[in-house]
Amino acid sequence: MNSQPKLLTTSGALGAGLRRELQLAVRSPGNTINPLMFFIISVSLFPLGGGSDSVYLSSIAPGVIWVTALLAVMLSMESLFRSDYEDGSLEQLLLSPQPLYFQLLMKVFSHWLVTGLPLVLLAPLLGLMLSLPVQGYLPLVCGLLLGTPTLSLIGAIGMALTVGLSRGGVLLAVLVLPLSIPVLVFGTGVVDAALTGQNFAGLLALLGAILALALSLAPLAIGAALRISVN
Amino acid sequence: MWQWFYKLGSPRHFYDMTTAFLPWLYGITFFLLIVGLVWGLGFAPPDYQMGDNYRIVYIHVPSASIALGGYAMMACMAAMHMIWKIKMADIVAKAIAPVGGMFCALCLFSGSFWGKPTWGTYWVWDARITSTLILLFVYVGVAALRNAFDSENAGSKAASVLTIVGIVNLPIIHYSVNWWNTLHQVGSDLSLQAEGANPPEIWIPAFFMGFALLGIFLLAIILRSRNEILVRERRTQWVQDLLDHDLQEGLQRA
């Protein structure tokens, strides 16, 4: 009989981790639904607070959708590391022989799948409610598709830094919101360019470049921050 | 020859060296400040377009450079702390965060009071103002994160990570904001041969003021670092001896 435990390959471990994350998301749907509800409710506050004139609404629509998406991503970050930190599985993640870099990428990706992607899919509906002109939908969705993963990665750095603190919530926003400004600027820029009839492919490429940079560097910062927080 | 430089890495030697160096720094800074202020405010000729309003440049421009350079310095210190675990680097980084933030705020306020008479408004959302504002936010974030930790050690490591993330992100923020809106006047040409360059009577006092504000920045950082050294090393013998010595002197004087 072979008493040697079977070693997981890296891809096997990542697959198992992804399954676990998605299973957890399904079993506690509040973590997914609440940021989405926040997104919908706060977008619908703008017509109530600023006036329901459709010309005015369509002029602020890209900015409102992007800013509220950014805030919703920040709010959803709490579920990325908090429960893992409390039940100790974060320590196991850091101690595991699998490469931390890919483990963290997998974690952020699975988190984006259940929080970021639904935001992207909901955005056209909210665009409709804010009378966004028809040529704005494709650039809005493309921009959010490239931009929300970056927001998740930046947010994960902030969450990793504050997960050990009892009142990290507001601090997370103070740390992370200034750093997400480029994504916001280029994301709304994509929609505005499309609405004024310009070519928006270059701006999408910039969003993609920022995503590539975040994909390559953010896991390193998240790992370093988690090691400090878990300690 | 480089030994004095390595010694700066030790809190005790930093303290001793700055004790010897501080009176000189006080003197030089005070001298530069007096010369720069009297010359710049009293004797430099008024600008042919802006009249006397331009004189705020003597505060505004140096504080902007120090706010930016201070962040770069803080990032170097954070990297040194992360890589070589030099305690002194972290002490200096901790000292820079609030001081750099103050210079950022000074730059914004002085710019805003300059903007009112020349542009007709206290605030416009143009690229350079906005990036300075964001730099201020990042400074505040770094200081807030450090203070949020109960453990000194974890707080300083977390602040170091955030500082380094910030230095990667700041150029991107700068370019994105630049792209977003460029209304600000282009930076004035510093070359002295250029057409329309400012006459020496205007830029020489600016030179004095630049170094005077740099002196104030360094003074603030050194004094804050010395305090921090005393707090962190309060249980060591040399700090106890220092305190005893000061106490004896005080008693004798009384």
Interface residues (C-beta under 8 A of the other chain):
Chain A: I157 L161 T162 G164 L165 R167 G168 L171 V174 L175 L177 P178 L179 I181 P182 V185 F186 G189 I210 L213 L217 A221 A224 A225 I228 S229 N231
Chain B: M82 I134 F137 V138 V140 G141 A144 L145 A148 F149 A154 K157 A158 V161 L162 I164 V165 G166 V168 N169 I172 I173 Y175 S176 V177 W179 W180
